[in-house]
Amino acid sequence: MEQTHRVEELIAPSLEALGFELVRVRYGGPGRPTLQIMIERSDRAALLVDDCALASKTISALLDVEDPIGGAYNLEVSSPGLDRPLTRIGDFERFAGFEAKIEMKAPIDGRKRLRGQVLGVEGGNVRISQDGGAASVPFETIKKAKLILTDDLLSAAETQKRM
């Protein structure tokens, strides 16, 4: 959607200056639409409520001036959570070893959805374990992907908290 792309371009530099990375922008919903902004800290520390409040004030000010959406909407700034969306190619490197679901824009080898362990990235393709082997999916063909909440993911998150 053109609106979300414009919002990304508008807010990403300011978020980066504040020490945040933009994970995803979504717009829509029934009734009064919601502009959902997912962020994480650049230093990978836990995202706090105060971080979301700071980002929200900054984003709100930018959107008030530029008005890329027009009309009334709710602004929501949040963490991606543990079962986070994988939106950047680097996410597939960062979360290699964890389980994920991937949905493609069009079927590849007769399949539109894959579920398995993320194996990383090779030559611009996301690699995921599949049927005892590995599937290779061109990043640009991925419609959406997200981590699956597993014991391993919970353990990794708990270990990171203690660091």
Phi and psi in radians as a Rosetta constraint file:
Dihedral C 1 N 2 CA 2 C 2 CIRCULARHARMONIC -1.045 0.35
Dihedral N 2 CA 2 C 2 N 3 CIRCULARHARMONIC -0.684 0.35
Dihedral C 2 N 3 CA 3 C 3 CIRCULARHARMONIC -1.052 0.35
Dihedral N 3 CA 3 C 3 N 4 CIRCULARHARMONIC -0.800 0.35
Dihedral C 3 N 4 CA 4 C 4 CIRCULARHARMONIC -1.180 0.35
Dihedral N 4 CA 4 C 4 N 5 CIRCULARHARMONIC -0.641 0.35
Dihedral C 4 N 5 CA 5 C 5 CIRCULARHARMONIC -1.099 0.35
Dihedral N 5 CA 5 C 5 N 6 CIRCULARHARMONIC -0.748 0.35
Dihedral C 5 N 6 CA 6 C 6 CIRCULARHARMONIC -1.105 0.35
Dihedral N 6 CA 6 C 6 N 7 CIRCULARHARMONIC -0.723 0.35
Dihedral C 6 N 7 CA 7 C 7 CIRCULARHARMONIC -1.077 0.35
Dihedral N 7 CA 7 C 7 N 8 CIRCULARHARMONIC -0.785 0.35
Dihedral C 7 N 8 CA 8 C 8 CIRCULARHARMONIC -0.980 0.35
Dihedral N 8 CA 8 C 8 N 9 CIRCULARHARMONIC -0.867 0.35
Dihedral C 8 N 9 CA 9 C 9 CIRCULARHARMONIC -1.053 0.35
Dihedral N 9 CA 9 C 9 N 10 CIRCULARHARMONIC -0.648 0.35
Dihedral C 9 N 10 CA 10 C 10 CIRCULARHARMONIC -1.261 0.35
Dihedral N 10 CA 10 C 10 N 11 CIRCULARHARMONIC -0.747 0.35
Dihedral C 10 N 11 CA 11 C 11 CIRCULARHARMONIC -1.679 0.35
Dihedral N 11 CA 11 C 11 N 12 CIRCULARHARMONIC -0.421 0.35
Dihedral C 11 N 12 CA 12 C 12 CIRCULARHARMONIC -0.959 0.35
Dihedral N 12 CA 12 C 12 N 13 CIRCULARHARMONIC -0.834 0.35
Dihedral C 12 N 13 CA 13 C 13 CIRCULARHARMONIC -1.057 0.35
Dihedral N 13 CA 13 C 13 N 14 CIRCULARHARMONIC -0.696 0.35
Dihedral C 13 N 14 CA 14 C 14 CIRCULARHARMONIC -1.196 0.35
Dihedral N 14 CA 14 C 14 N 15 CIRCULARHARMONIC -0.689 0.35
Dihedral C 14 N 15 CA 15 C 15 CIRCULARHARMONIC -1.111 0.35
Dihedral N 15 CA 15 C 15 N 16 CIRCULARHARMONIC -0.738 0.35
Dihedral C 15 N 16 CA 16 C 16 CIRCULARHARMONIC -1.072 0.35
Dihedral N 16 CA 16 C 16 N 17 CIRCULARHARMONIC -0.703 0.35
Dihedral C 16 N 17 CA 17 C 17 CIRCULARHARMONIC -1.109 0.35
Dihedral N 17 CA 17 C 17 N 18 CIRCULARHARMONIC -0.480 0.35
Dihedral C 17 N 18 CA 18 C 18 CIRCULARHARMONIC -1.512 0.35
Dihedral N 18 CA 18 C 18 N 19 CIRCULARHARMONIC -0.091 0.35
Dihedral C 18 N 19 CA 19 C 19 CIRCULARHARMONIC 1.626 0.35
Dihedral N 19 CA 19 C 19 N 20 CIRCULARHARMONIC 0.415 0.35
Dihedral C 19 N 20 CA 20 C 20 CIRCULARHARMONIC -2.086 0.35
Dihedral N 20 CA 20 C 20 N 21 CIRCULARHARMONIC 2.730 0.35
Dihedral C 20 N 21 CA 21 C 21 CIRCULARHARMONIC -2.019 0.35
Dihedral N 21 CA 21 C 21 N 22 CIRCULARHARMONIC 2.439 0.35
Dihedral C 21 N 22 CA 22 C 22 CIRCULARHARMONIC -1.420 0.35
Dihedral N 22 CA 22 C 22 N 23 CIRCULARHARMONIC 2.172 0.35
Dihedral C 22 N 23 CA 23 C 23 CIRCULARHARMONIC -1.669 0.35
Dihedral N 23 CA 23 C 23 N 24 CIRCULARHARMONIC -0.841 0.35
Dihedral C 23 N 24 CA 24 C 24 CIRCULARHARMONIC -2.803 0.35
Dihedral N 24 CA 24 C 24 N 25 CIRCULARHARMONIC 2.592 0.35
Dihedral C 24 N 25 CA 25 C 25 CIRCULARHARMONIC -2.163 0.35
Dihedral N 25 CA 25 C 25 N 26 CIRCULARHARMONIC 2.241 0.35
Dihedral C 25 N 26 CA 26 C 26 CIRCULARHARMONIC -2.300 0.35
Dihedral N 26 CA 26 C 26 N 27 CIRCULARHARMONIC 2.572 0.35
Dihedral C 26 N 27 CA 27 C 27 CIRCULARHARMONIC -2.415 0.35
Dihedral N 27 CA 27 C 27 N 28 CIRCULARHARMONIC 2.316 0.35
Dihedral C 27 N 28 CA 28 C 28 CIRCULARHARMONIC 2.565 0.35
Dihedral N 28 CA 28 C 28 N 29 CIRCULARHARMONIC -2.878 0.35
Dihedral C 28 N 29 CA 29 C 29 CIRCULARHARMONIC 2.033 0.35
Dihedral N 29 CA 29 C 29 N 30 CIRCULARHARMONIC 2.860 0.35
Dihedral C 29 N 30 CA 30 C 30 CIRCULARHARMONIC -1.280 0.35
Dihedral N 30 CA 30 C 30 N 31 CIRCULARHARMONIC 2.704 0.35
Dihedral C 30 N 31 CA 31 C 31 CIRCULARHARMONIC 1.128 0.35
Dihedral N 31 CA 31 C 31 N 32 CIRCULARHARMONIC -2.275 0.35
Dihedral C 31 N 32 CA 32 C 32 CIRCULARHARMONIC -1.307 0.35
Dihedral N 32 CA 32 C 32 N 33 CIRCULARHARMONIC 2.032 0.35
Dihedral C 32 N 33 CA 33 C 33 CIRCULARHARMONIC -1.142 0.35
Dihedral N 33 CA 33 C 33 N 34 CIRCULARHARMONIC 2.783 0.35
Dihedral C 33 N 34 CA 34 C 34 CIRCULARHARMONIC -1.996 0.35
Dihedral N 34 CA 34 C 34 N 35 CIRCULARHARMONIC 2.348 0.35
Dihedral C 34 N 35 CA 35 C 35 CIRCULARHARMONIC -1.733 0.35
Dihedral N 35 CA 35 C 35 N 36 CIRCULARHARMONIC 1.853 0.35
Dihedral C 35 N 36 CA 36 C 36 CIRCULARHARMONIC -1.715 0.35
Dihedral N 36 CA 36 C 36 N 37 CIRCULARHARMONIC 2.152 0.35
Dihedral C 36 N 37 CA 37 C 37 CIRCULARHARMONIC -2.031 0.35
Dihedral N 37 CA 37 C 37 N 38 CIRCULARHARMONIC 2.081 0.35
Dihedral C 37 N 38 CA 38 C 38 CIRCULARHARMONIC -1.797 0.35
Dihedral N 38 CA 38 C 38 N 39 CIRCULARHARMONIC 2.273 0.35
Dihedral C 38 N 39 CA 39 C 39 CIRCULARHARMONIC -2.293 0.35
Dihedral N 39 CA 39 C 39 N 40 CIRCULARHARMONIC 2.834 0.35
Dihedral C 39 N 40 CA 40 C 40 CIRCULARHARMONIC -2.477 0.35
Dihedral N 40 CA 40 C 40 N 41 CIRCULARHARMONIC 2.779 0.35
Dihedral C 40 N 41 CA 41 C 41 CIRCULARHARMONIC -1.282 0.35
Dihedral N 41 CA 41 C 41 N 42 CIRCULARHARMONIC 2.451 0.35
Dihedral C 41 N 42 CA 42 C 42 CIRCULARHARMONIC -1.115 0.35
Dihedral N 42 CA 42 C 42 N 43 CIRCULARHARMONIC -0.520 0.35
Dihedral C 42 N 43 CA 43 C 43 CIRCULARHARMONIC -1.474 0.35
Dihedral N 43 CA 43 C 43 N 44 CIRCULARHARMONIC 0.058 0.35
Dihedral C 43 N 44 CA 44 C 44 CIRCULARHARMONIC 1.175 0.35
Dihedral N 44 CA 44 C 44 N 45 CIRCULARHARMONIC 0.170 0.35
Dihedral C 44 N 45 CA 45 C 45 CIRCULARHARMONIC -1.226 0.35
Dihedral N 45 CA 45 C 45 N 46 CIRCULARHARMONIC 2.866 0.35
Dihedral C 45 N 46 CA 46 C 46 CIRCULARHARMONIC -1.064 0.35
Dihedral N 46 CA 46 C 46 N 47 CIRCULARHARMONIC 2.427 0.35
Dihedral C 46 N 47 CA 47 C 47 CIRCULARHARMONIC -1.429 0.35
Dihedral N 47 CA 47 C 47 N 48 CIRCULARHARMONIC 2.176 0.35
Dihedral C 47 N 48 CA 48 C 48 CIRCULARHARMONIC -1.727 0.35
Dihedral N 48 CA 48 C 48 N 49 CIRCULARHARMONIC 2.848 0.35
Dihedral C 48 N 49 CA 49 C 49 CIRCULARHARMONIC -1.026 0.35
Dihedral N 49 CA 49 C 49 N 50 CIRCULARHARMONIC -0.691 0.35
Dihedral C 49 N 50 CA 50 C 50 CIRCULARHARMONIC -1.085 0.35
Dihedral N 50 CA 50 C 50 N 51 CIRCULARHARMONIC -0.605 0.35
Dihedral C 50 N 51 CA 51 C 51 CIRCULARHARMONIC -1.106 0.35
Dihedral N 51 CA 51 C 51 N 52 CIRCULARHARMONIC -0.792 0.35
Dihedral C 51 N 52 CA 52 C 52 CIRCULARHARMONIC -1.109 0.35
Dihedral N 52 CA 52 C 52 N 53 CIRCULARHARMONIC -0.679 0.35
Dihedral C 52 N 53 CA 53 C 53 CIRCULARHARMONIC -1.126 0.35
Dihedral N 53 CA 53 C 53 N 54 CIRCULARHARMONIC -0.769 0.35
Dihedral C 53 N 54 CA 54 C 54 CIRCULARHARMONIC -1.084 0.35
Dihedral N 54 CA 54 C 54 N 55 CIRCULARHARMONIC -0.817 0.35
Dihedral C 54 N 55 CA 55 C 55 CIRCULARHARMONIC -1.090 0.35
Dihedral N 55 CA 55 C 55 N 56 CIRCULARHARMONIC -0.727 0.35
Dihedral C 55 N 56 CA 56 C 56 CIRCULARHARMONIC -1.073 0.35
Dihedral N 56 CA 56 C 56 N 57 CIRCULARHARMONIC -0.772 0.35
Dihedral C 56 N 57 CA 57 C 57 CIRCULARHARMONIC -1.089 0.35
Dihedral N 57 CA 57 C 57 N 58 CIRCULARHARMONIC -0.754 0.35
Dihedral C 57 N 58 CA 58 C 58 CIRCULARHARMONIC -1.137 0.35
Dihedral N 58 CA 58 C 58 N 59 CIRCULARHARMONIC -0.834 0.35
Dihedral C 58 N 59 CA 59 C 59 CIRCULARHARMONIC -1.079 0.35
Dihedral N 59 CA 59 C 59 N 60 CIRCULARHARMONIC -0.786 0.35
Dihedral C 59 N 60 CA 60 C 60 CIRCULARHARMONIC -1.027 0.35
Dihedral N 60 CA 60 C 60 N 61 CIRCULARHARMONIC -0.765 0.35
Dihedral C 60 N 61 CA 61 C 61 CIRCULARHARMONIC -1.087 0.35
Dihedral N 61 CA 61 C 61 N 62 CIRCULARHARMONIC -0.757 0.35
Dihedral C 61 N 62 CA 62 C 62 CIRCULARHARMONIC -1.121 0.35
Dihedral N 62 CA 62 C 62 N 63 CIRCULARHARMONIC -0.743 0.35
Dihedral C 62 N 63 CA 63 C 63 CIRCULARHARMONIC -1.231 0.35
Dihedral N 63 CA 63 C 63 N 64 CIRCULARHARMONIC -0.570 0.35
Dihedral C 63 N 64 CA 64 C 64 CIRCULARHARMONIC -1.108 0.35
Dihedral N 64 CA 64 C 64 N 65 CIRCULARHARMONIC -0.666 0.35
Dihedral C 64 N 65 CA 65 C 65 CIRCULARHARMONIC -1.319 0.35
Dihedral N 65 CA 65 C 65 N 66 CIRCULARHARMONIC -0.858 0.35
Dihedral C 65 N 66 CA 66 C 66 CIRCULARHARMONIC -1.466 0.35
Dihedral N 66 CA 66 C 66 N 67 CIRCULARHARMONIC -0.550 0.35
Dihedral C 66 N 67 CA 67 C 67 CIRCULARHARMONIC 0.851 0.35
Dihedral N 67 CA 67 C 67 N 68 CIRCULARHARMONIC 1.004 0.35
Dihedral C 67 N 68 CA 68 C 68 CIRCULARHARMONIC -1.288 0.35
Dihedral N 68 CA 68 C 68 N 69 CIRCULARHARMONIC -0.227 0.35
Dihedral C 68 N 69 CA 69 C 69 CIRCULARHARMONIC -1.817 0.35
Dihedral N 69 CA 69 C 69 N 70 CIRCULARHARMONIC -0.821 0.35
Dihedral C 69 N 70 CA 70 C 70 CIRCULARHARMONIC 1.334 0.35
Dihedral N 70 CA 70 C 70 N 71 CIRCULARHARMONIC 2.504 0.35
Dihedral C 70 N 71 CA 71 C 71 CIRCULARHARMONIC 1.438 0.35
Dihedral N 71 CA 71 C 71 N 72 CIRCULARHARMONIC 3.021 0.35
Dihedral C 71 N 72 CA 72 C 72 CIRCULARHARMONIC -1.486 0.35
Dihedral N 72 CA 72 C 72 N 73 CIRCULARHARMONIC 2.493 0.35
Dihedral C 72 N 73 CA 73 C 73 CIRCULARHARMONIC -2.767 0.35
Dihedral N 73 CA 73 C 73 N 74 CIRCULARHARMONIC 2.852 0.35
Dihedral C 73 N 74 CA 74 C 74 CIRCULARHARMONIC -1.700 0.35
Dihedral N 74 CA 74 C 74 N 75 CIRCULARHARMONIC 2.383 0.35
Dihedral C 74 N 75 CA 75 C 75 CIRCULARHARMONIC -1.726 0.35
Dihedral N 75 CA 75 C 75 N 76 CIRCULARHARMONIC 2.233 0.35
Dihedral C 75 N 76 CA 76 C 76 CIRCULARHARMONIC -2.223 0.35
Dihedral N 76 CA 76 C 76 N 77 CIRCULARHARMONIC 2.118 0.35
Dihedral C 76 N 77 CA 77 C 77 CIRCULARHARMONIC -2.013 0.35
Dihedral N 77 CA 77 C 77 N 78 CIRCULARHARMONIC 2.210 0.35
Dihedral C 77 N 78 CA 78 C 78 CIRCULARHARMONIC -2.604 0.35
Dihedral N 78 CA 78 C 78 N 79 CIRCULARHARMONIC 2.976 0.35
Dihedral C 78 N 79 CA 79 C 79 CIRCULARHARMONIC -1.378 0.35
Dihedral N 79 CA 79 C 79 N 80 CIRCULARHARMONIC 2.671 0.35
Dihedral C 79 N 80 CA 80 C 80 CIRCULARHARMONIC -1.265 0.35
Dihedral N 80 CA 80 C 80 N 81 CIRCULARHARMONIC -0.262 0.35
Dihedral C 80 N 81 CA 81 C 81 CIRCULARHARMONIC 1.366 0.35
Dihedral N 81 CA 81 C 81 N 82 CIRCULARHARMONIC 3.104 0.35
Dihedral C 81 N 82 CA 82 C 82 CIRCULARHARMONIC -1.234 0.35
Dihedral N 82 CA 82 C 82 N 83 CIRCULARHARMONIC -0.766 0.35
Dihedral C 82 N 83 CA 83 C 83 CIRCULARHARMONIC -1.575 0.35
Dihedral N 83 CA 83 C 83 N 84 CIRCULARHARMONIC 0.951 0.35
Dihedral C 83 N 84 CA 84 C 84 CIRCULARHARMONIC -1.177 0.35
Dihedral N 84 CA 84 C 84 N 85 CIRCULARHARMONIC 2.709 0.35
Dihedral C 84 N 85 CA 85 C 85 CIRCULARHARMONIC -1.268 0.35
Dihedral N 85 CA 85 C 85 N 86 CIRCULARHARMONIC 2.579 0.35
Dihedral C 85 N 86 CA 86 C 86 CIRCULARHARMONIC -1.838 0.35
Dihedral N 86 CA 86 C 86 N 87 CIRCULARHARMONIC 1.825 0.35
Dihedral C 86 N 87 CA 87 C 87 CIRCULARHARMONIC -1.969 0.35
Dihedral N 87 CA 87 C 87 N 88 CIRCULARHARMONIC -0.320 0.35
Dihedral C 87 N 88 CA 88 C 88 CIRCULARHARMONIC -2.063 0.35
Dihedral N 88 CA 88 C 88 N 89 CIRCULARHARMONIC 2.637 0.35
Dihedral C 88 N 89 CA 89 C 89 CIRCULARHARMONIC -1.050 0.35
Dihedral N 89 CA 89 C 89 N 90 CIRCULARHARMONIC -0.587 0.35
Dihedral C 89 N 90 CA 90 C 90 CIRCULARHARMONIC -1.117 0.35
Dihedral N 90 CA 90 C 90 N 91 CIRCULARHARMONIC -0.424 0.35
Dihedral C 90 N 91 CA 91 C 91 CIRCULARHARMONIC -1.079 0.35
Dihedral N 91 CA 91 C 91 N 92 CIRCULARHARMONIC -0.599 0.35
Dihedral C 91 N 92 CA 92 C 92 CIRCULARHARMONIC -1.287 0.35
Dihedral N 92 CA 92 C 92 N 93 CIRCULARHARMONIC -0.421 0.35
Dihedral C 92 N 93 CA 93 C 93 CIRCULARHARMONIC -1.349 0.35
Dihedral N 93 CA 93 C 93 N 94 CIRCULARHARMONIC -0.850 0.35
Dihedral C 93 N 94 CA 94 C 94 CIRCULARHARMONIC -1.041 0.35
Dihedral N 94 CA 94 C 94 N 95 CIRCULARHARMONIC -0.648 0.35
Dihedral C 94 N 95 CA 95 C 95 CIRCULARHARMONIC -1.866 0.35
Dihedral N 95 CA 95 C 95 N 96 CIRCULARHARMONIC 0.409 0.35
Dihedral C 95 N 96 CA 96 C 96 CIRCULARHARMONIC -1.033 0.35
Dihedral N 96 CA 96 C 96 N 97 CIRCULARHARMONIC 2.420 0.35
Dihedral C 96 N 97 CA 97 C 97 CIRCULARHARMONIC 1.754 0.35
Dihedral N 97 CA 97 C 97 N 98 CIRCULARHARMONIC -0.226 0.35
Dihedral C 97 N 98 CA 98 C 98 CIRCULARHARMONIC -1.834 0.35
Dihedral N 98 CA 98 C 98 N 99 CIRCULARHARMONIC 2.745 0.35
Dihedral C 98 N 99 CA 99 C 99 CIRCULARHARMONIC -1.341 0.35
Dihedral N 99 CA 99 C 99 N 100 CIRCULARHARMONIC 2.504 0.35
Dihedral C 99 N 100 CA 100 C 100 CIRCULARHARMONIC -2.582 0.35
Dihedral N 100 CA 100 C 100 N 101 CIRCULARHARMONIC 2.781 0.35
Dihedral C 100 N 101 CA 101 C 101 CIRCULARHARMONIC -1.961 0.35
Dihedral N 101 CA 101 C 101 N 102 CIRCULARHARMONIC 2.372 0.35
Dihedral C 101 N 102 CA 102 C 102 CIRCULARHARMONIC -2.214 0.35
Dihedral N 102 CA 102 C 102 N 103 CIRCULARHARMONIC 2.328 0.35
Dihedral C 102 N 103 CA 103 C 103 CIRCULARHARMONIC -2.059 0.35
Dihedral N 103 CA 103 C 103 N 104 CIRCULARHARMONIC 2.231 0.35
Dihedral C 103 N 104 CA 104 C 104 CIRCULARHARMONIC -1.626 0.35
Dihedral N 104 CA 104 C 104 N 105 CIRCULARHARMONIC 2.777 0.35
Dihedral C 104 N 105 CA 105 C 105 CIRCULARHARMONIC -1.195 0.35
Dihedral N 105 CA 105 C 105 N 106 CIRCULARHARMONIC -0.573 0.35
Dihedral C 105 N 106 CA 106 C 106 CIRCULARHARMONIC -2.515 0.35
Dihedral N 106 CA 106 C 106 N 107 CIRCULARHARMONIC 2.709 0.35
Dihedral C 106 N 107 CA 107 C 107 CIRCULARHARMONIC -1.069 0.35
Dihedral N 107 CA 107 C 107 N 108 CIRCULARHARMONIC 2.488 0.35
Dihedral C 107 N 108 CA 108 C 108 CIRCULARHARMONIC -2.143 0.35
Dihedral N 108 CA 108 C 108 N 109 CIRCULARHARMONIC 2.167 0.35
Dihedral C 108 N 109 CA 109 C 109 CIRCULARHARMONIC 0.918 0.35
Dihedral N 109 CA 109 C 109 N 110 CIRCULARHARMONIC 0.670 0.35
Dihedral C 109 N 110 CA 110 C 110 CIRCULARHARMONIC 1.387 0.35
Dihedral N 110 CA 110 C 110 N 111 CIRCULARHARMONIC 0.063 0.35
Dihedral C 110 N 111 CA 111 C 111 CIRCULARHARMONIC -2.144 0.35
Dihedral N 111 CA 111 C 111 N 112 CIRCULARHARMONIC 2.408 0.35
Dihedral C 111 N 112 CA 112 C 112 CIRCULARHARMONIC -1.837 0.35
Dihedral N 112 CA 112 C 112 N 113 CIRCULARHARMONIC -0.306 0.35
Dihedral C 112 N 113 CA 113 C 113 CIRCULARHARMONIC -2.262 0.35
Dihedral N 113 CA 113 C 113 N 114 CIRCULARHARMONIC 2.458 0.35
Dihedral C 113 N 114 CA 114 C 114 CIRCULARHARMONIC -2.282 0.35
Dihedral N 114 CA 114 C 114 N 115 CIRCULARHARMONIC 2.594 0.35
Dihedral C 114 N 115 CA 115 C 115 CIRCULARHARMONIC -2.454 0.35
Dihedral N 115 CA 115 C 115 N 116 CIRCULARHARMONIC 2.264 0.35
Dihedral C 115 N 116 CA 116 C 116 CIRCULARHARMONIC 3.029 0.35
Dihedral N 116 CA 116 C 116 N 117 CIRCULARHARMONIC -3.001 0.35
Dihedral C 116 N 117 CA 117 C 117 CIRCULARHARMONIC -1.392 0.35
Dihedral N 117 CA 117 C 117 N 118 CIRCULARHARMONIC 2.273 0.35
Dihedral C 117 N 118 CA 118 C 118 CIRCULARHARMONIC -1.205 0.35
Dihedral N 118 CA 118 C 118 N 119 CIRCULARHARMONIC 2.234 0.35
Dihedral C 118 N 119 CA 119 C 119 CIRCULARHARMONIC -1.826 0.35
Dihedral N 119 CA 119 C 119 N 120 CIRCULARHARMONIC -0.081 0.35
Dihedral C 119 N 120 CA 120 C 120 CIRCULARHARMONIC 2.008 0.35
Dihedral N 120 CA 120 C 120 N 121 CIRCULARHARMONIC -2.776 0.35
Dihedral C 120 N 121 CA 121 C 121 CIRCULARHARMONIC -2.237 0.35
Dihedral N 121 CA 121 C 121 N 122 CIRCULARHARMONIC 2.425 0.35
Dihedral C 121 N 122 CA 122 C 122 CIRCULARHARMONIC -2.469 0.35
Dihedral N 122 CA 122 C 122 N 123 CIRCULARHARMONIC 2.019 0.35
Dihedral C 122 N 123 CA 123 C 123 CIRCULARHARMONIC 1.034 0.35
Dihedral N 123 CA 123 C 123 N 124 CIRCULARHARMONIC 0.665 0.35
Dihedral C 123 N 124 CA 124 C 124 CIRCULARHARMONIC 1.426 0.35
Dihedral N 124 CA 124 C 124 N 125 CIRCULARHARMONIC 0.032 0.35
Dihedral C 124 N 125 CA 125 C 125 CIRCULARHARMONIC -1.890 0.35
Dihedral N 125 CA 125 C 125 N 126 CIRCULARHARMONIC 2.421 0.35
Dihedral C 125 N 126 CA 126 C 126 CIRCULARHARMONIC -1.449 0.35
Dihedral N 126 CA 126 C 126 N 127 CIRCULARHARMONIC 2.310 0.35
Dihedral C 126 N 127 CA 127 C 127 CIRCULARHARMONIC -1.879 0.35
Dihedral N 127 CA 127 C 127 N 128 CIRCULARHARMONIC 2.339 0.35
Dihedral C 127 N 128 CA 128 C 128 CIRCULARHARMONIC -2.447 0.35
Dihedral N 128 CA 128 C 128 N 129 CIRCULARHARMONIC 2.426 0.35
Dihedral C 128 N 129 CA 129 C 129 CIRCULARHARMONIC -1.139 0.35
Dihedral N 129 CA 129 C 129 N 130 CIRCULARHARMONIC 2.443 0.35
Dihedral C 129 N 130 CA 130 C 130 CIRCULARHARMONIC -2.746 0.35
Dihedral N 130 CA 130 C 130 N 131 CIRCULARHARMONIC 2.157 0.35
Dihedral C 130 N 131 CA 131 C 131 CIRCULARHARMONIC 0.895 0.35
Dihedral N 131 CA 131 C 131 N 132 CIRCULARHARMONIC 0.804 0.35
Dihedral C 131 N 132 CA 132 C 132 CIRCULARHARMONIC 1.372 0.35
Dihedral N 132 CA 132 C 132 N 133 CIRCULARHARMONIC 0.003 0.35
Dihedral C 132 N 133 CA 133 C 133 CIRCULARHARMONIC -2.338 0.35
Dihedral N 133 CA 133 C 133 N 134 CIRCULARHARMONIC -2.558 0.35
Dihedral C 133 N 134 CA 134 C 134 CIRCULARHARMONIC -2.372 0.35
Dihedral N 134 CA 134 C 134 N 135 CIRCULARHARMONIC 2.394 0.35
Dihedral C 134 N 135 CA 135 C 135 CIRCULARHARMONIC -1.760 0.35
Dihedral N 135 CA 135 C 135 N 136 CIRCULARHARMONIC 2.544 0.35
Dihedral C 135 N 136 CA 136 C 136 CIRCULARHARMONIC -2.067 0.35
Dihedral N 136 CA 136 C 136 N 137 CIRCULARHARMONIC 2.101 0.35
Dihedral C 136 N 137 CA 137 C 137 CIRCULARHARMONIC -2.099 0.35
Dihedral N 137 CA 137 C 137 N 138 CIRCULARHARMONIC 2.111 0.35
Dihedral C 137 N 138 CA 138 C 138 CIRCULARHARMONIC -1.022 0.35
Dihedral N 138 CA 138 C 138 N 139 CIRCULARHARMONIC 2.265 0.35
Dihedral C 138 N 139 CA 139 C 139 CIRCULARHARMONIC -0.944 0.35
Dihedral N 139 CA 139 C 139 N 140 CIRCULARHARMONIC -0.714 0.35
Dihedral C 139 N 140 CA 140 C 140 CIRCULARHARMONIC -1.193 0.35
Dihedral N 140 CA 140 C 140 N 141 CIRCULARHARMONIC -0.219 0.35
Dihedral C 140 N 141 CA 141 C 141 CIRCULARHARMONIC -1.601 0.35
Dihedral N 141 CA 141 C 141 N 142 CIRCULARHARMONIC -0.048 0.35
Dihedral C 141 N 142 CA 142 C 142 CIRCULARHARMONIC -1.421 0.35
Dihedral N 142 CA 142 C 142 N 143 CIRCULARHARMONIC 2.151 0.35
Dihedral C 142 N 143 CA 143 C 143 CIRCULARHARMONIC -1.407 0.35
Dihedral N 143 CA 143 C 143 N 144 CIRCULARHARMONIC -0.862 0.35
Dihedral C 143 N 144 CA 144 C 144 CIRCULARHARMONIC -2.748 0.35
Dihedral N 144 CA 144 C 144 N 145 CIRCULARHARMONIC 2.689 0.35
Dihedral C 144 N 145 CA 145 C 145 CIRCULARHARMONIC -2.629 0.35
Dihedral N 145 CA 145 C 145 N 146 CIRCULARHARMONIC 2.602 0.35
Dihedral C 145 N 146 CA 146 C 146 CIRCULARHARMONIC -2.694 0.35
Dihedral N 146 CA 146 C 146 N 147 CIRCULARHARMONIC 2.676 0.35
Dihedral C 146 N 147 CA 147 C 147 CIRCULARHARMONIC -1.242 0.35
Dihedral N 147 CA 147 C 147 N 148 CIRCULARHARMONIC 2.654 0.35
Dihedral C 147 N 148 CA 148 C 148 CIRCULARHARMONIC -1.815 0.35
Dihedral N 148 CA 148 C 148 N 149 CIRCULARHARMONIC 2.307 0.35
Dihedral C 148 N 149 CA 149 C 149 CIRCULARHARMONIC -1.193 0.35
Dihedral N 149 CA 149 C 149 N 150 CIRCULARHARMONIC 1.965 0.35
Dihedral C 149 N 150 CA 150 C 150 CIRCULARHARMONIC -2.263 0.35
Dihedral N 150 CA 150 C 150 N 151 CIRCULARHARMONIC 2.951 0.35
Dihedral C 150 N 151 CA 151 C 151 CIRCULARHARMONIC -1.044 0.35
Dihedral N 151 CA 151 C 151 N 152 CIRCULARHARMONIC -0.687 0.35
Dihedral C 151 N 152 CA 152 C 152 CIRCULARHARMONIC -1.082 0.35
Dihedral N 152 CA 152 C 152 N 153 CIRCULARHARMONIC -0.735 0.35
Dihedral C 152 N 153 CA 153 C 153 CIRCULARHARMONIC -1.152 0.35
Dihedral N 153 CA 153 C 153 N 154 CIRCULARHARMONIC -0.744 0.35
Dihedral C 153 N 154 CA 154 C 154 CIRCULARHARMONIC -1.088 0.35
Dihedral N 154 CA 154 C 154 N 155 CIRCULARHARMONIC -0.744 0.35
Dihedral C 154 N 155 CA 155 C 155 CIRCULARHARMONIC -1.106 0.35
Dihedral N 155 CA 155 C 155 N 156 CIRCULARHARMONIC -0.742 0.35
Dihedral C 155 N 156 CA 156 C 156 CIRCULARHARMONIC -1.112 0.35
Dihedral N 156 CA 156 C 156 N 157 CIRCULARHARMONIC -0.705 0.35
Dihedral C 156 N 157 CA 157 C 157 CIRCULARHARMONIC -1.148 0.35
Dihedral N 157 CA 157 C 157 N 158 CIRCULARHARMONIC -0.707 0.35
Dihedral C 157 N 158 CA 158 C 158 CIRCULARHARMONIC -1.145 0.35
Dihedral N 158 CA 158 C 158 N 159 CIRCULARHARMONIC -0.722 0.35
Dihedral C 158 N 159 CA 159 C 159 CIRCULARHARMONIC -1.100 0.35
Dihedral N 159 CA 159 C 159 N 160 CIRCULARHARMONIC -0.728 0.35
Dihedral C 159 N 160 CA 160 C 160 CIRCULARHARMONIC -1.126 0.35
Dihedral N 160 CA 160 C 160 N 161 CIRCULARHARMONIC -0.627 0.35
Dihedral C 160 N 161 CA 161 C 161 CIRCULARHARMONIC -1.068 0.35
Dihedral N 161 CA 161 C 161 N 162 CIRCULARHARMONIC -0.647 0.35
Dihedral C 161 N 162 CA 162 C 162 CIRCULARHARMONIC -1.345 0.35
Dihedral N 162 CA 162 C 162 N 163 CIRCULARHARMONIC -0.241 0.35
